[in-house]
Amino acid sequence: MIRAQTNAQASQWFKSSHSGGNATECVEAARLPDGLMVRDSKACTGPVVGFSAAAWSAFVSHLTRLD
């Protein structure tokens, strides 16, 4: 995992295309040069989880196989 907390405020956040449309379950992400950060859009000042590019790719690949 990468150190995401230090970059959380300066990043361009975007909502996931898979987030629900009822405003109760939204995930936001921000791209970094070496990975990705993820947070709950309802808690913008709350915790942020950072992933390296390789870890995020492996995670998404695993989810795709589950579908």
Predicted model as a PDB file, atoms N, CA, C, CB and O in Angstrom, pLDDT in the B-factor column:
MODEL        1                                                                  
ATOM      1  N   MET A   1       0.828  -1.183   0.000  1.00 48.00           N  
ATOM      2  CA  MET A   1       0.000   0.000   0.000  1.00 48.00           C  
ATOM      3  C   MET A   1       0.870   1.244   0.000  1.00 48.00           C  
ATOM      4  CB  MET A   1      -0.941  -0.001   1.200  1.00 48.00           C  
ATOM      5  O   MET A   1       1.983   1.232   0.526  1.00 48.00           O  
ATOM      6  N   ILE A   2       0.366   2.306  -0.586  1.00 51.00           N  
ATOM      7  CA  ILE A   2       1.118   3.557  -0.623  1.00 51.00           C  
ATOM      8  C   ILE A   2       0.626   4.493   0.477  1.00 51.00           C  
ATOM      9  CB  ILE A   2       0.989   4.232  -2.007  1.00 51.00           C  
ATOM     10  O   ILE A   2      -0.453   4.297   1.037  1.00 51.00           O  
ATOM     11  N   ARG A   3       1.414   5.491   0.773  1.00 53.00           N  
ATOM     12  CA  ARG A   3       1.020   6.480   1.789  1.00 53.00           C  
ATOM     13  C   ARG A   3       0.082   7.484   1.146  1.00 53.00           C  
ATOM     14  CB  ARG A   3       2.269   7.201   2.405  1.00 53.00           C  
ATOM     15  O   ARG A   3       0.531   8.405   0.463  1.00 53.00           O  
ATOM     16  N   ALA A   4      -1.212   7.316   1.355  1.00 50.00           N  
ATOM     17  CA  ALA A   4      -2.214   8.137   0.681  1.00 50.00           C  
ATOM     18  C   ALA A   4      -2.602   9.376   1.466  1.00 50.00           C  
ATOM     19  CB  ALA A   4      -3.437   7.323   0.412  1.00 50.00           C  
ATOM     20  O   ALA A   4      -2.942  10.393   0.861  1.00 50.00           O  
ATOM     21  N   GLN A   5      -2.565   9.333   2.757  1.00 50.00           N  
ATOM     22  CA  GLN A   5      -3.082  10.417   3.584  1.00 50.00           C  
ATOM     23  C   GLN A   5      -2.445  11.756   3.239  1.00 50.00           C  
ATOM     24  CB  GLN A   5      -2.855  10.106   5.045  1.00 50.00           C  
ATOM     25  O   GLN A   5      -3.134  12.775   3.280  1.00 50.00           O  
ATOM     26  N   THR A   6      -1.175  11.795   2.904  1.00 52.00           N  
ATOM     27  CA  THR A   6      -0.506  13.061   2.640  1.00 52.00           C  
ATOM     28  C   THR A   6      -0.966  13.700   1.337  1.00 52.00           C  
ATOM     29  CB  THR A   6       0.986  12.857   2.606  1.00 52.00           C  
ATOM     30  O   THR A   6      -0.825  14.911   1.169  1.00 52.00           O  
ATOM     31  N   ASN A   7      -1.510  12.922   0.417  1.00 55.00           N  
ATOM     32  CA  ASN A   7      -1.951  13.436  -0.873  1.00 55.00           C  
ATOM     33  C   ASN A   7      -3.461  13.625  -0.957  1.00 55.00           C  
ATOM     34  CB  ASN A   7      -1.503  12.512  -1.964  1.00 55.00           C  
ATOM     35  O   ASN A   7      -3.963  14.068  -1.990  1.00 55.00           O  
ATOM     36  N   ALA A   8      -4.187  13.304   0.091  1.00 56.00           N  
ATOM     37  CA  ALA A   8      -5.646  13.261   0.038  1.00 56.00           C  
ATOM     38  C   ALA A   8      -6.273  14.607  -0.316  1.00 56.00           C  
ATOM     39  CB  ALA A   8      -6.186  12.792   1.360  1.00 56.00           C  
ATOM     40  O   ALA A   8      -7.234  14.643  -1.085  1.00 56.00           O  
ATOM     41  N   GLN A   9      -5.766  15.694   0.211  1.00 57.00           N  
ATOM     42  CA  GLN A   9      -6.387  16.992  -0.018  1.00 57.00           C  
ATOM     43  C   GLN A   9      -6.053  17.589  -1.384  1.00 57.00           C  
ATOM     44  CB  GLN A   9      -5.967  17.944   1.058  1.00 57.00           C  
ATOM     45  O   GLN A   9      -6.849  18.354  -1.930  1.00 57.00           O  
ATOM     46  N   ALA A  10      -4.910  17.258  -1.932  1.00 59.00           N  
ATOM     47  CA  ALA A  10      -4.445  17.898  -3.165  1.00 59.00           C  
ATOM     48  C   ALA A  10      -4.879  17.173  -4.429  1.00 59.00           C  
ATOM     49  CB  ALA A  10      -2.956  17.999  -3.148  1.00 59.00           C  
ATOM     50  O   ALA A  10      -4.555  17.624  -5.527  1.00 59.00           O  
ATOM     51  N   SER A  11      -5.585  16.086  -4.312  1.00 70.00           N  
ATOM     52  CA  SER A  11      -5.904  15.260  -5.467  1.00 70.00           C  
ATOM     53  C   SER A  11      -7.247  15.598  -6.095  1.00 70.00           C  
ATOM     54  CB  SER A  11      -5.889  13.821  -5.074  1.00 70.00           C  
ATOM     55  O   SER A  11      -8.125  16.175  -5.453  1.00 70.00           O  
ATOM     56  N   GLN A  12      -7.388  15.231  -7.348  1.00 88.00           N  
ATOM     57  CA  GLN A  12      -8.658  15.361  -8.053  1.00 88.00           C  
ATOM     58  C   GLN A  12      -9.467  14.093  -7.804  1.00 88.00           C  
ATOM     59  CB  GLN A  12      -8.439  15.604  -9.588  1.00 88.00           C  
ATOM     60  O   GLN A  12      -9.121  13.027  -8.313  1.00 88.00           O  
ATOM     61  N   TRP A  13     -10.520  14.198  -7.038  1.00 88.00           N  
ATOM     62  CA  TRP A  13     -11.363  13.052  -6.712  1.00 88.00           C  
ATOM     63  C   TRP A  13     -12.483  12.920  -7.732  1.00 88.00           C  
ATOM     64  CB  TRP A  13     -11.942  13.186  -5.292  1.00 88.00           C  
ATOM     65  O   TRP A  13     -12.995  13.923  -8.230  1.00 88.00           O  
ATOM     66  N   PHE A  14     -12.865  11.686  -8.044  1.00 87.00           N  
ATOM     67  CA  PHE A  14     -13.986  11.423  -8.940  1.00 87.00           C  
ATOM     68  C   PHE A  14     -14.799  10.263  -8.375  1.00 87.00           C  
ATOM     69  CB  PHE A  14     -13.492  11.107 -10.389  1.00 87.00           C  
ATOM     70  O   PHE A  14     -14.258   9.371  -7.722  1.00 87.00           O  
ATOM     71  N   LYS A  15     -16.109  10.288  -8.634  1.00 84.00           N  
ATOM     72  CA  LYS A  15     -16.982   9.228  -8.139  1.00 84.00           C  
ATOM     73  C   LYS A  15     -16.853   7.996  -9.020  1.00 84.00           C  
ATOM     74  CB  LYS A  15     -18.446   9.703  -8.088  1.00 84.00           C  
ATOM     75  O   LYS A  15     -16.696   8.098 -10.237  1.00 84.00           O  
ATOM     76  N   SER A  16     -16.920   6.857  -8.404  1.00 72.00           N  
ATOM     77  CA  SER A  16     -16.884   5.604  -9.130  1.00 72.00           C  
ATOM     78  C   SER A  16     -18.113   5.473 -10.015  1.00 72.00           C  
ATOM     79  CB  SER A  16     -16.790   4.423  -8.163  1.00 72.00           C  
ATOM     80  O   SER A  16     -19.214   5.850  -9.613  1.00 72.00           O  
ATOM     81  N   SER A  17     -17.933   4.949 -11.200  1.00 72.00           N  
ATOM     82  CA  SER A  17     -19.078   4.720 -12.100  1.00 72.00           C  
ATOM     83  C   SER A  17     -19.965   3.596 -11.586  1.00 72.00           C  
ATOM     84  CB  SER A  17     -18.592   4.391 -13.521  1.00 72.00           C  
ATOM     85  O   SER A  17     -21.079   3.413 -12.077  1.00 72.00           O  
ATOM     86  N   HIS A  18     -19.484   2.842 -10.606  1.00 67.00           N  
ATOM     87  CA  HIS A  18     -20.268   1.740 -10.039  1.00 67.00           C  
ATOM     88  C   HIS A  18     -20.956   2.115  -8.727  1.00 67.00           C  
ATOM     89  CB  HIS A  18     -19.374   0.540  -9.814  1.00 67.00           C  
ATOM     90  O   HIS A  18     -21.593   1.267  -8.102  1.00 67.00           O  
ATOM     91  N   SER A  19     -20.837   3.361  -8.309  1.00 64.00           N  
ATOM     92  CA  SER A  19     -21.503   3.801  -7.080  1.00 64.00           C  
ATOM     93  C   SER A  19     -23.002   3.894  -7.315  1.00 64.00           C  
ATOM     94  CB  SER A  19     -20.944   5.166  -6.604  1.00 64.00           C  
ATOM     95  O   SER A  19     -23.450   4.184  -8.424  1.00 64.00           O  
ATOM     96  N   GLY A  20     -23.760   3.647  -6.279  1.00 64.00           N  
ATOM     97  CA  GLY A  20     -25.216   3.730  -6.380  1.00 64.00           C  
ATOM     98  C   GLY A  20     -25.671   5.150  -6.640  1.00 64.00           C  
ATOM     99  O   GLY A  20     -24.981   6.102  -6.274  1.00 64.00           O  
ATOM    100  N   GLY A  21     -26.820   5.304  -7.267  1.00 62.00           N  
ATOM    101  CA  GLY A  21     -27.335   6.619  -7.593  1.00 62.00           C  
ATOM    102  C   GLY A  21     -28.184   7.247  -6.515  1.00 62.00           C  
ATOM    103  O   GLY A  21     -28.712   8.342  -6.710  1.00 62.00           O  
ATOM    104  N   ASN A  22     -28.329   6.581  -5.378  1.00 65.00           N  
ATOM    105  CA  ASN A  22     -29.214   7.098  -4.335  1.00 65.00           C  
ATOM    106  C   ASN A  22     -28.481   7.871  -3.245  1.00 65.00           C  
ATOM    107  CB  ASN A  22     -29.973   5.967  -3.712  1.00 65.00           C  
ATOM    108  O   ASN A  22     -29.060   8.154  -2.196  1.00 65.00           O  
ATOM    109  N   ALA A  23     -27.237   8.209  -3.472  1.00 63.00           N  
ATOM    110  CA  ALA A  23     -26.421   9.032  -2.558  1.00 63.00           C  
ATOM    111  C   ALA A  23     -26.152   8.387  -1.208  1.00 63.00           C  
ATOM    112  CB  ALA A  23     -27.093  10.347  -2.333  1.00 63.00           C  
ATOM    113  O   ALA A  23     -25.753   9.079  -0.272  1.00 63.00           O  
ATOM    114  N   THR A  24     -26.358   7.089  -1.083  1.00 66.00           N  
ATOM    115  CA  THR A  24     -26.068   6.436   0.194  1.00 66.00           C  
ATOM    116  C   THR A  24     -24.843   5.543   0.127  1.00 66.00           C  
ATOM    117  CB  THR A  24     -27.256   5.625   0.641  1.00 66.00           C  
ATOM    118  O   THR A  24     -24.353   5.108   1.169  1.00 66.00           O  
ATOM    119  N   GLU A  25     -24.338   5.260  -1.045  1.00 68.00           N  
ATOM    120  CA  GLU A  25     -23.198   4.369  -1.155  1.00 68.00           C  
ATOM    121  C   GLU A  25     -22.282   4.783  -2.302  1.00 68.00           C  
ATOM    122  CB  GLU A  25     -23.666   2.936  -1.348  1.00 68.00           C  
ATOM    123  O   GLU A  25     -22.247   4.137  -3.349  1.00 68.00           O  
ATOM    124  N   CYS A  26     -21.560   5.840  -2.094  1.00 82.00           N  
ATOM    125  CA  CYS A  26     -20.669   6.356  -3.132  1.00 82.00           C  
ATOM    126  C   CYS A  26     -19.213   6.194  -2.731  1.00 82.00           C  
ATOM    127  CB  CYS A  26     -20.973   7.825  -3.417  1.00 82.00           C  
ATOM    128  O   CYS A  26     -18.835   6.436  -1.584  1.00 82.00           O  
ATOM    129  N   VAL A  27     -18.422   5.788  -3.679  1.00 85.00           N  
ATOM    130  CA  VAL A  27     -16.988   5.663  -3.500  1.00 85.00           C  
ATOM    131  C   VAL A  27     -16.324   6.658  -4.439  1.00 85.00           C  
ATOM    132  CB  VAL A  27     -16.497   4.200  -3.771  1.00 85.00           C  
ATOM    133  O   VAL A  27     -16.717   6.783  -5.599  1.00 85.00           O  
ATOM    134  N   GLU A  28     -15.327   7.360  -3.939  1.00 88.00           N  
ATOM    135  CA  GLU A  28     -14.551   8.278  -4.767  1.00 88.00           C  
ATOM    136  C   GLU A  28     -13.125   7.767  -4.859  1.00 88.00           C  
ATOM    137  CB  GLU A  28     -14.587   9.722  -4.195  1.00 88.00           C  
ATOM    138  O   GLU A  28     -12.626   7.099  -3.953  1.00 88.00           O  
ATOM    139  N   ALA A  29     -12.482   8.092  -5.963  1.00 89.00           N  
ATOM    140  CA  ALA A  29     -11.094   7.689  -6.167  1.00 89.00           C  
ATOM    141  C   ALA A  29     -10.299   8.876  -6.692  1.00 89.00           C  
ATOM    142  CB  ALA A  29     -11.000   6.489  -7.145  1.00 89.00           C  
ATOM    143  O   ALA A  29     -10.857   9.822  -7.250  1.00 89.00           O  
ATOM    144  N   ALA A  30      -9.009   8.808  -6.506  1.00 91.00           N  
ATOM    145  CA  ALA A  30      -8.091   9.821  -7.035  1.00 91.00           C  
ATOM    146  C   ALA A  30      -6.854   9.097  -7.545  1.00 91.00           C  
ATOM    147  CB  ALA A  30      -7.713  10.897  -5.941  1.00 91.00           C  
ATOM    148  O   ALA A  30      -6.280   8.258  -6.849  1.00 91.00           O  
ATOM    149  N   ARG A  31      -6.456   9.423  -8.746  1.00 89.00           N  
ATOM    150  CA  ARG A  31      -5.266   8.813  -9.324  1.00 89.00           C  
ATOM    151  C   ARG A  31      -4.008   9.484  -8.797  1.00 89.00           C  
ATOM    152  CB  ARG A  31      -5.308   8.893 -10.851  1.00 89.00           C  
ATOM    153  O   ARG A  31      -3.968  10.698  -8.598  1.00 89.00           O  
ATOM    154  N   LEU A  32      -2.998   8.683  -8.578  1.00 87.00           N  
ATOM    155  CA  LEU A  32      -1.674   9.144  -8.190  1.00 87.00           C  
ATOM    156  C   LEU A  32      -0.676   8.653  -9.240  1.00 87.00           C  
ATOM    157  CB  LEU A  32      -1.289   8.636  -6.756  1.00 87.00           C  
ATOM    158  O   LEU A  32      -0.982   7.720  -9.982  1.00 87.00           O  
ATOM    159  N   PRO A  33       0.488   9.251  -9.315  1.00 87.00           N  
ATOM    160  CA  PRO A  33       1.485   8.767 -10.279  1.00 87.00           C  
ATOM    161  C   PRO A  33       1.846   7.293 -10.060  1.00 87.00           C  
ATOM    162  CB  PRO A  33       2.745   9.618 -10.190  1.00 87.00           C  
ATOM    163  O   PRO A  33       2.170   6.579 -11.009  1.00 87.00           O  
ATOM    164  N   ASP A  34       1.786   6.850  -8.806  1.00 88.00           N  
ATOM    165  CA  ASP A  34       2.182   5.474  -8.498  1.00 88.00           C  
ATOM    166  C   ASP A  34       1.049   4.614  -7.965  1.00 88.00           C  
ATOM    167  CB  ASP A  34       3.293   5.483  -7.504  1.00 88.00           C  
ATOM    168  O   ASP A  34       1.306   3.560  -7.384  1.00 88.00           O  
ATOM    169  N   GLY A  35      -0.221   5.040  -8.149  1.00 89.00           N  
ATOM    170  CA  GLY A  35      -1.323   4.235  -7.661  1.00 89.00           C  
ATOM    171  C   GLY A  35      -2.647   4.958  -7.648  1.00 89.00           C  
ATOM    172  O   GLY A  35      -2.944   5.760  -8.534  1.00 89.00           O  
ATOM    173  N   LEU A  36      -3.445   4.665  -6.627  1.00 89.00           N  
ATOM    174  CA  LEU A  36      -4.807   5.170  -6.539  1.00 89.00           C  
ATOM    175  C   LEU A  36      -5.196   5.306  -5.073  1.00 89.00           C  
ATOM    176  CB  LEU A  36      -5.795   4.241  -7.289  1.00 89.00           C  
ATOM    177  O   LEU A  36      -4.764   4.516  -4.233  1.00 89.00           O  
ATOM    178  N   MET A  37      -6.014   6.312  -4.770  1.00 91.00           N  
ATOM    179  CA  MET A  37      -6.575   6.472  -3.426  1.00 91.00           C  
ATOM    180  C   MET A  37      -8.082   6.286  -3.513  1.00 91.00           C  
ATOM    181  CB  MET A  37      -6.215   7.871  -2.817  1.00 91.00           C  
ATOM    182  O   MET A  37      -8.692   6.629  -4.526  1.00 91.00           O  
ATOM    183  N   VAL A  38      -8.682   5.749  -2.464  1.00 90.00           N  
ATOM    184  CA  VAL A  38     -10.121   5.506  -2.417  1.00 90.00           C  
ATOM    185  C   VAL A  38     -10.650   6.029  -1.087  1.00 90.00           C  
ATOM    186  CB  VAL A  38     -10.449   3.986  -2.596  1.00 90.00           C  
ATOM    187  O   VAL A  38     -10.004   5.888  -0.048  1.00 90.00           O  
ATOM    188  N   ARG A  39     -11.845   6.638  -1.135  1.00 88.00           N  
ATOM    189  CA  ARG A  39     -12.485   7.130   0.096  1.00 88.00           C  
ATOM    190  C   ARG A  39     -13.997   7.064  -0.050  1.00 88.00           C  
ATOM    191  CB  ARG A  39     -12.035   8.585   0.416  1.00 88.00           C  
ATOM    192  O   ARG A  39     -14.521   6.888  -1.151  1.00 88.00           O  
ATOM    193  N   ASP A  40     -14.681   7.204   1.058  1.00 87.00           N  
ATOM    194  CA  ASP A  40     -16.139   7.287   1.103  1.00 87.00           C  
ATOM    195  C   ASP A  40     -16.521   8.733   0.798  1.00 87.00           C  
ATOM    196  CB  ASP A  40     -16.707   6.822   2.504  1.00 87.00           C  
ATOM    197  O   ASP A  40     -16.062   9.650   1.479  1.00 87.00           O  
ATOM    198  N   SER A  41     -17.353   8.944  -0.213  1.00 83.00           N  
ATOM    199  CA  SER A  41     -17.696  10.314  -0.604  1.00 83.00           C  
ATOM    200  C   SER A  41     -18.523  11.036   0.452  1.00 83.00           C  
ATOM    201  CB  SER A  41     -18.451  10.302  -1.914  1.00 83.00           C  
ATOM    202  O   SER A  41     -18.574  12.266   0.455  1.00 83.00           O  
ATOM    203  N   LYS A  42     -19.165  10.305   1.338  1.00 83.00           N  
ATOM    204  CA  LYS A  42     -19.955  10.925   2.391  1.00 83.00           C  
ATOM    205  C   LYS A  42     -19.074  11.360   3.565  1.00 83.00           C  
ATOM    206  CB  LYS A  42     -21.039   9.961   2.872  1.00 83.00           C  
ATOM    207  O   LYS A  42     -19.532  12.072   4.459  1.00 83.00           O  
ATOM    208  N   ALA A  43     -17.827  10.935   3.560  1.00 84.00           N  
ATOM    209  CA  ALA A  43     -16.890  11.270   4.640  1.00 84.00           C  
ATOM    210  C   ALA A  43     -15.582  11.747   4.021  1.00 84.00           C  
ATOM    211  CB  ALA A  43     -16.644  10.042   5.582  1.00 84.00           C  
ATOM    212  O   ALA A  43     -14.540  11.116   4.196  1.00 84.00           O  
ATOM    213  N   CYS A  44     -15.639  12.845   3.308  1.00 81.00           N  
ATOM    214  CA  CYS A  44     -14.478  13.350   2.552  1.00 81.00           C  
ATOM    215  C   CYS A  44     -13.260  13.628   3.424  1.00 81.00           C  
ATOM    216  CB  CYS A  44     -14.856  14.612   1.821  1.00 81.00           C  
ATOM    217  O   CYS A  44     -12.129  13.559   2.941  1.00 81.00           O  
ATOM    218  N   THR A  45     -13.468  13.937   4.673  1.00 83.00           N  
ATOM    219  CA  THR A  45     -12.330  14.196   5.553  1.00 83.00           C  
ATOM    220  C   THR A  45     -11.946  12.971   6.361  1.00 83.00           C  
ATOM    221  CB  THR A  45     -12.642  15.344   6.487  1.00 83.00           C  
ATOM    222  O   THR A  45     -11.056  13.031   7.209  1.00 83.00           O  
ATOM    223  N   GLY A  46     -12.618  11.858   6.097  1.00 84.00           N  
ATOM    224  CA  GLY A  46     -12.344  10.617   6.811  1.00 84.00           C  
ATOM    225  C   GLY A  46     -11.152   9.870   6.225  1.00 84.00           C  
ATOM    226  O   GLY A  46     -10.350  10.441   5.485  1.00 84.00           O  
ATOM    227  N   PRO A  47     -11.046   8.601   6.560  1.00 88.00           N  
ATOM    228  CA  PRO A  47      -9.896   7.795   6.129  1.00 88.00           C  
ATOM    229  C   PRO A  47      -9.815   7.654   4.612  1.00 88.00           C  
ATOM    230  CB  PRO A  47      -9.964   6.419   6.760  1.00 88.00           C  
ATOM    231  O   PRO A  47     -10.824   7.669   3.908  1.00 88.00           O  
ATOM    232  N   VAL A  48      -8.602   7.519   4.145  1.00 89.00           N  
ATOM    233  CA  VAL A  48      -8.313   7.289   2.739  1.00 89.00           C  
ATOM    234  C   VAL A  48      -7.461   6.034   2.651  1.00 89.00           C  
ATOM    235  CB  VAL A  48      -7.593   8.521   2.085  1.00 89.00           C  
ATOM    236  O   VAL A  48      -6.527   5.856   3.434  1.00 89.00           O  
ATOM    237  N   VAL A  49      -7.780   5.167   1.704  1.00 90.00           N  
ATOM    238  CA  VAL A  49      -7.000   3.950   1.500  1.00 90.00           C  
ATOM    239  C   VAL A  49      -6.221   4.119   0.206  1.00 90.00           C  
ATOM    240  CB  VAL A  49      -7.917   2.673   1.455  1.00 90.00           C  
ATOM    241  O   VAL A  49      -6.796   4.461  -0.827  1.00 90.00           O  
ATOM    242  N   GLY A  50      -4.924   3.882   0.255  1.00 91.00           N  
ATOM    243  CA  GLY A  50      -4.083   4.004  -0.921  1.00 91.00           C  
ATOM    244  C   GLY A  50      -3.604   2.654  -1.408  1.00 91.00           C  
ATOM    245  O   GLY A  50      -3.292   1.767  -0.613  1.00 91.00           O  
ATOM    246  N   PHE A  51      -3.549   2.505  -2.720  1.00 92.00           N  
ATOM    247  CA  PHE A  51      -3.097   1.265  -3.343  1.00 92.00           C  
ATOM    248  C   PHE A  51      -2.006   1.581  -4.358  1.00 92.00           C  
ATOM    249  CB  PHE A  51      -4.278   0.519  -4.021  1.00 92.00           C  
ATOM    250  O   PHE A  51      -2.084   2.587  -5.063  1.00 92.00           O  
ATOM    251  N   SER A  52      -1.002   0.735  -4.432  1.00 94.00           N  
ATOM    252  CA  SER A  52      -0.038   0.865  -5.518  1.00 94.00           C  
ATOM    253  C   SER A  52      -0.742   0.485  -6.818  1.00 94.00           C  
ATOM    254  CB  SER A  52       1.229  -0.032  -5.272  1.00 94.00           C  
ATOM    255  O   SER A  52      -1.792  -0.158  -6.791  1.00 94.00           O  
ATOM    256  N   ALA A  53      -0.179   0.872  -7.938  1.00 92.00           N  
ATOM    257  CA  ALA A  53      -0.782   0.533  -9.233  1.00 92.00           C  
ATOM    258  C   ALA A  53      -0.897  -0.980  -9.398  1.00 92.00           C  
ATOM    259  CB  ALA A  53       0.046   1.130 -10.388  1.00 92.00           C  
ATOM    260  O   ALA A  53      -1.909  -1.470  -9.899  1.00 92.00           O  
ATOM    261  N   ALA A  54       0.116  -1.715  -8.988  1.00 95.00           N  
ATOM    262  CA  ALA A  54       0.091  -3.177  -9.119  1.00 95.00           C  
ATOM    263  C   ALA A  54      -0.987  -3.806  -8.229  1.00 95.00           C  
ATOM    264  CB  ALA A  54       1.465  -3.763  -8.765  1.00 95.00           C  
ATOM    265  O   ALA A  54      -1.693  -4.719  -8.656  1.00 95.00           O  
ATOM    266  N   ALA A  55      -1.108  -3.318  -6.999  1.00 94.00           N  
ATOM    267  CA  ALA A  55      -2.121  -3.862  -6.088  1.00 94.00           C  
ATOM    268  C   ALA A  55      -3.529  -3.570  -6.596  1.00 94.00           C  
ATOM    269  CB  ALA A  55      -1.941  -3.282  -4.677  1.00 94.00           C  
ATOM    270  O   ALA A  55      -4.400  -4.438  -6.539  1.00 94.00           O  
ATOM    271  N   TRP A  56      -3.759  -2.360  -7.092  1.00 90.00           N  
ATOM    272  CA  TRP A  56      -5.086  -2.004  -7.612  1.00 90.00           C  
ATOM    273  C   TRP A  56      -5.420  -2.862  -8.833  1.00 90.00           C  
ATOM    274  CB  TRP A  56      -5.145  -0.495  -7.979  1.00 90.00           C  
ATOM    275  O   TRP A  56      -6.543  -3.350  -8.959  1.00 90.00           O  
ATOM    276  N   SER A  57      -4.468  -3.042  -9.716  1.00 92.00           N  
ATOM    277  CA  SER A  57      -4.679  -3.856 -10.908  1.00 92.00           C  
ATOM    278  C   SER A  57      -5.034  -5.296 -10.530  1.00 92.00           C  
ATOM    279  CB  SER A  57      -3.427  -3.833 -11.798  1.00 92.00           C  
ATOM    280  O   SER A  57      -5.933  -5.892 -11.124  1.00 92.00           O  
ATOM    281  N   ALA A  58      -4.337  -5.847  -9.554  1.00 94.00           N  
ATOM    282  CA  ALA A  58      -4.626  -7.211  -9.098  1.00 94.00           C  
ATOM    283  C   ALA A  58      -6.019  -7.290  -8.482  1.00 94.00           C  
ATOM    284  CB  ALA A  58      -3.569  -7.676  -8.077  1.00 94.00           C  
ATOM    285  O   ALA A  58      -6.744  -8.256  -8.718  1.00 94.00           O  
ATOM    286  N   PHE A  59      -6.395  -6.292  -7.702  1.00 89.00           N  
ATOM    287  CA  PHE A  59      -7.718  -6.248  -7.074  1.00 89.00           C  
ATOM    288  C   PHE A  59      -8.826  -6.215  -8.135  1.00 89.00           C  
ATOM    289  CB  PHE A  59      -7.831  -5.017  -6.147  1.00 89.00           C  
ATOM    290  O   PHE A  59      -9.775  -6.995  -8.070  1.00 89.00           O  
ATOM    291  N   VAL A  60      -8.699  -5.311  -9.106  1.00 88.00           N  
ATOM    292  CA  VAL A  60      -9.707  -5.189 -10.163  1.00 88.00           C  
ATOM    293  C   VAL A  60      -9.768  -6.466 -11.000  1.00 88.00           C  
ATOM    294  CB  VAL A  60      -9.401  -3.975 -11.065  1.00 88.00           C  
ATOM    295  O   VAL A  60     -10.854  -6.907 -11.375  1.00 88.00           O  
ATOM    296  N   SER A  61      -8.628  -7.052 -11.289  1.00 92.00           N  
ATOM    297  CA  SER A  61      -8.588  -8.297 -12.053  1.00 92.00           C  
ATOM    298  C   SER A  61      -9.334  -9.403 -11.322  1.00 92.00           C  
ATOM    299  CB  SER A  61      -7.137  -8.721 -12.315  1.00 92.00           C  
ATOM    300  O   SER A  61     -10.073 -10.176 -11.932  1.00 92.00           O  
ATOM    301  N   HIS A  62      -9.136  -9.474 -10.012  1.00 92.00           N  
ATOM    302  CA  HIS A  62      -9.835 -10.485  -9.209  1.00 92.00           C  
ATOM    303  C   HIS A  62     -11.343 -10.249  -9.243  1.00 92.00           C  
ATOM    304  CB  HIS A  62      -9.326 -10.467  -7.751  1.00 92.00           C  
ATOM    305  O   HIS A  62     -12.109 -11.201  -9.397  1.00 92.00           O  
ATOM    306  N   LEU A  63     -11.778  -9.005  -9.102  1.00 85.00           N  
ATOM    307  CA  LEU A  63     -13.200  -8.696  -9.139  1.00 85.00           C  
ATOM    308  C   LEU A  63     -13.818  -9.043 -10.495  1.00 85.00           C  
ATOM    309  CB  LEU A  63     -13.423  -7.223  -8.825  1.00 85.00           C  
ATOM    310  O   LEU A  63     -14.952  -9.518 -10.563  1.00 85.00           O  
ATOM    311  N   THR A  64     -13.082  -8.809 -11.552  1.00 85.00           N  
ATOM    312  CA  THR A  64     -13.571  -9.115 -12.894  1.00 85.00           C  
ATOM    313  C   THR A  64     -13.801 -10.613 -13.052  1.00 85.00           C  
ATOM    314  CB  THR A  64     -12.581  -8.615 -13.957  1.00 85.00           C  
ATOM    315  O   THR A  64     -14.763 -11.029 -13.698  1.00 85.00           O  
ATOM    316  N   ARG A  65     -12.940 -11.408 -12.478  1.00 86.00           N  
ATOM    317  CA  ARG A  65     -13.092 -12.874 -12.572  1.00 86.00           C  
ATOM    318  C   ARG A  65     -14.300 -13.351 -11.781  1.00 86.00           C  
ATOM    319  CB  ARG A  65     -11.824 -13.583 -12.063  1.00 86.00           C  
ATOM    320  O   ARG A  65     -14.871 -14.390 -12.115  1.00 86.00           O  
ATOM    321  N   LEU A  66     -14.706 -12.629 -10.747  1.00 82.00           N  
ATOM    322  CA  LEU A  66     -15.866 -13.008  -9.938  1.00 82.00           C  
ATOM    323  C   LEU A  66     -17.185 -12.748 -10.655  1.00 82.00           C  
ATOM    324  CB  LEU A  66     -15.848 -12.256  -8.623  1.00 82.00           C  
ATOM    325  O   LEU A  66     -18.202 -13.366 -10.338  1.00 82.00           O  
ATOM    326  N   ASP A  67     -17.167 -11.852 -11.603  1.00 63.00           N  
ATOM    327  CA  ASP A  67     -18.386 -11.413 -12.284  1.00 63.00           C  
ATOM    328  C   ASP A  67     -18.991 -12.465 -13.159  1.00 63.00           C  
ATOM    329  CB  ASP A  67     -18.110 -10.214 -13.100  1.00 63.00           C  
ATOM    330  O   ASP A  67     -20.021 -12.226 -13.790  1.00 63.00           O  
TER     331      ASP A  67                                                      
ENDMDL                                                                          
END                                                                             
